Amino acid sequence: MGNHTSRFDLNGHRILISGGASGIGAATARVMSDLGADVILIDIGEVDPVAQAIRANGGRATALRCDVTDRKAVEDMVRASGMVDGLVACAGICPWTDWMAPDWDDAFDRVIDVNIRGTINCVRAVMPPMIERKSGRIILIGSIAGQTGGLKSGIHYVASKGGLHAMVKWLARRGAPYNVLVNGLAPGAVATPMTDGQSFDTAAIPLGRLAEPNEMAWPLAFLCSPAASYITGSILAVNGGGYMAS
């Protein structure tokens, strides 16, 4: 009957993961490494421990410090890293700030700079070589907040994630003729450093709990795998039924 599990094999794939120091990015790096991928982790924070742990477990991982809001730094980093088969754009911030506060405009600018511009910088660096090779996978991390307003996210975060969902469609149309598949993931509330110290009404989530980072990492690995070869322009809702319940 054949070994159908090979469709989820990532051996020979080089995957660039922004926001790889913690949360969904770090979990995705570990899962993809377990599936055979060579992962390149970038983050503005300390990313070495994640890569070291992957290597200690027999995987292949490179850690690079990079501010995704700096276009030149991103382009230089991608150029130095060589060919990448996939991008998982996890870098993002979610300040829990009052939109009526006098200094909120600064928080808005920073959210858009990281979540939108930072993602565009990463995609702009990797997509042209993928188009030239006629092969590639790009996944943007959106949010249920970009679809429904979320459980408690601020309007700056909601606006940025809604923008990312629209970007998926725009990019997918341009990548499809060249077999560059672009998709999005819309998590609900996930137990990561981003949500530390925040309380959520889990009664509003049909599964009744926050997600664990690995529960985002496995769907992301699927979207990067040969098993997802006919999926592009989609936003995969992985939020415990929260979108259904909205």
N, C-alpha and C positions, 0 to 999 in steps of 0.2 A: 504493500500500500504506500510505501514511501515514508520518509521522516518529515512530517509536516511541521514539527517543532523548528526545523531549520529556517522557516519563514520569519522567525523571531530572533534569529541569530544576528548579532551585530559585529561578528569578527570581520576585521578588515575595514571597519567604519571608523572615521575620525570625527568625533562630535565635540563641537565648541559649546560650552555652557556658561552663559554669563550669570552673575549672581551665584557662583558656585561655592561660596564660603559657608553657606548654612541653608537651612530650610529646604525648599523644594529643589533648588539647584544642587545642593550637596547630595540629597537623596537620589536625585536623577543620575548624578555622576556615579554613585555606587551601584545602582541597578544596571545602568548601561555597561559599566565595567564588568559586572557579573555576566552580562550577555556577550562579552567579548570585545566591546568597543574600546578604542583608544580615546580617552577623554582629555580635553583641554579646558581647564577651569579658570575663569577670569572673575575678578572681583576687586572692588576698591578696598575691601577689608582683607584680613589675614586668611588666605586661602590654602596655604601650604599644608596645614594639618589634614585637610580632607584628601589631598593628593597623596600625602605620605601614607595615610591609612589604606588607601586603595592599593598603592604599590606594595605595602606590607602584606596585603591579602592576595598578592600575585597579579594584580591588574596593572594597566598602563595608564598613567595620569601625569599631566603637566599642570603646574600652577603658575599663573601670571597675575601680577597686580596691574589693574587697568581701570581707569575711570571711563565708563561707557559714554559719559557726556562729552568727552574730548574726542572729536572726530578723528583728528590726526593720530592720536594715541591708539585708537581702535584699529585704524587702517594699518598702522605700523605693526601692531601686534599680530593682526591676521596675516600680513605679508610675511612676517618672520616665522609664523607657525606653520606655514605651508598649506597644502590642500586640506580642506575640511569637507566632509560629506554631509554634515548636518549642523544646524544651529538651534539651540534651545535658549531662547531669550528670557531668562528668569529674573534678571536684575530689575528691581523695583522697590519703591518705598511707599509707605502708607502712614503719614503723620496723623495722629488722632487730635486734630486741632479744630478750634471753633471758627467756622467760616465768617463769623461776625467780628472776630478779634481784629484789632488795628494792624497787627503784623501778619495777618493771614495771607496777604498777597505774596509775601516772600515764600511762604509754604507752598502756595499754588505754583509759583514759578519753578520751584525745586522739583515738585512732583512731575510736572510736565517735562522738565528737562531730563529727569532720570527715566521716567516710564515711557515717554514718547520719543524724545530726541535720542536717548540712549539706545532704545530698541532700533530706531531707524539707522543710527550709526553702525550698529552691528550687522543689520541686514544689508546695508549699502556696501559694506566691506566684503561680505561673503557671497552675495547673490550673483554678481557679474561672473566670477570664475565658475560658479555652478552652471549658469546659463551657457557658458562657453563649453563646458564638459557635457552639457545636456543631462545633468543628474544632480539632485540635491534635495535636502529636506530642511525646512525652516518651520519652527513652531514658536508662536508668540504666546506668552502667558497673560491671558486676560483675567476675567473674574466674573462671578455671578453679579457683582456690584455693577459691572458695565452693562448687564442685561436687565436687572431689576431694581438697582439702587442699593442692593446689599442689605445686610442686617444692621450695620452701624457705621459704615465707611463714610468718610467725608466727601463732599461734592468734588473736590479736586481729584481724589482717587477714582471716583465713579467716572468722571469725565475722561480721565486718562485711559481707563480700561475699556470704556465704550469706544474710544478712539482706536485702541489696539484691535478691537474686533473689526472695525471698519477697515483697518490696514490689512488684516488677513485677506479680505476679499480683493482689495486693490492689488496686493502683491501676488495673490494666487492667480489672477487673470494674466499677469505678466509672466509668471513663471511656468504656467501649465504648458505652453507650446514647446518648452525646452525640458520637460520632465523635472522641473523644479517644483516640488509640492510644498505648498504653504498652508498651514493649519494653525488653529488656536486651541488653547485649553482654558476652560472657564471653571476654576476651582471655586468652592465655597470657602467657609472659614477653615483654615488649616492650622494645626498646632505647630507653629514655627516662632522664631524670635519676633517676627512682625506682629504676632497677636499676643505676645507675652504681656500679662498685666491687664488684658482686656476681658470683659465678661460678655458672653454671647447667650442669647435666648435659644438654647438648643431645642426647645419645644417647637420652634419655627422650622427646624430641619427634620424632615420625615425620618431620617435614620437616627435622629436624636443625639448626635454627637458631632464634635469637630473631626475633620479628617486628619490622618497622619500623613507626613510628607511622602512616605512610600506609596500611598494610595494615589498620589499625583504622578510619581516617578514611573510607575508601570505603564499607565496610559501614554505617557510621553515616550517611553521606550517603544511602545507599539507603533506610534505615529512615525518614528524614525526607522522602523524595521521594514523589510520587504513585504510583510503581511499587509501593510497600509499603502500598497502601490497604486490604488485607484481612489485615494482620498485626497482631495485638495479643496481649499476654500471653506473648510468646515470648522465650526467651533464646538469642540467636544465638551459637553457639560458633565463635570465630575464634582458634584456638590451635594451628594447625599439626598438628592431629590428636592433640593431647595428651589431650583428653577421651576420644576413641575408644580411645586406648592405655591408659587407666587401668583 
